Amino acid sequence: MIQPGQNGAVIFVGSILLAVFVLPDAWDVPVVALGAIVEITETVIGVRWSRRGAVKVGPELLIGQTASVVVACRPAGRVNLRGEQWLARCEQGADVGERVRVRARDGLTLVVERT
C-alpha cells in the first residue's frame, strides 16, 4: 500500500520507467527532470504543511471546558469531561448533573465553578 508521503517517489520512478521503456530518446531527460521536480515540490510542501501549527495537547486545554458533575462537589467531587472522570473541587458546591466550567488544574484535580 502506498503511504501519503510516497506519492512523489512513485511519480519519479514512473517517469523513469516511462522514459526508458515508452518514450522516444528525445523525451527521456525532460520527463525524468519533470518527475524529479514533482517529487521535490511535493516533499517541500509536505514538510511545510506538517509544521504549520503547534501541537494542541496537554492538560492546559482542559481549562475553559464545560464538564458534568458525576459525584456532588461539596467542595470535592468528580466531573465527567470528554468521556473521562476527573477529581474536581468546587468552592460554591455543585450537585450531580449540573454543568461546571474548568477554571484551573491543581495536579490531577480540576478546579471548577458553576456555569
Residue pairs with C-beta under 8 A, 6 or more apart in sequence:
2 10
4 46
5 46
7 42
8 38
8 39
8 40
8 41
8 42
8 43
9 39
11 35
11 38
11 39
11 42
12 35
12 36
12 38
12 39
13 35
14 35
15 31
15 32
15 34
15 35
15 36
15 38
16 32
16 35
18 31
19 27
19 28
19 29
19 31
19 32
20 28
23 31
59 105
60 105
62 81
62 102
62 105
62 110
63 102
63 103
63 104
63 105
64 101
64 102
65 81
65 82
65 101
65 102
66 99
66 100
66 101
66 102
66 115
67 79
67 80
67 81
67 86
67 88
67 99
67 100
67 101
67 102
67 110
67 112
68 79
68 80
68 81
68 97
68 98
68 99
68 100
69 77
69 78
69 79
69 80
69 88
69 90
69 94
69 95
69 96
69 97
69 98
69 99
69 100
70 77
70 78
70 79
70 80
70 85
70 96
71 77
71 78
71 96
72 93
72 94
72 95
72 96
73 79
73 88
73 89
73 90
73 93
73 94
73 100
73 112
74 90
74 93
75 89
75 90
75 91
75 93
76 87
76 88
76 89
76 109
77 87
77 88
77 89
77 90
77 94
78 85
78 86
78 87
78 88
79 85
79 86
79 88
79 100
79 110
79 112
80 86
81 102
81 110
86 108
86 109
86 110
87 108
87 109
87 110
88 100
88 109
88 110
88 111
88 112
89 106
89 109
89 110
89 111
89 112
90 100
90 111
90 112
90 113
90 114
91 113
92 113
92 114
94 100
94 112
94 114
98 114
99 114
99 115
100 112
100 113
100 114
100 115
101 112
101 113
101 114
101 115
102 110
102 111
102 112
103 111
103 112
103 113
104 110
104 111
105 111
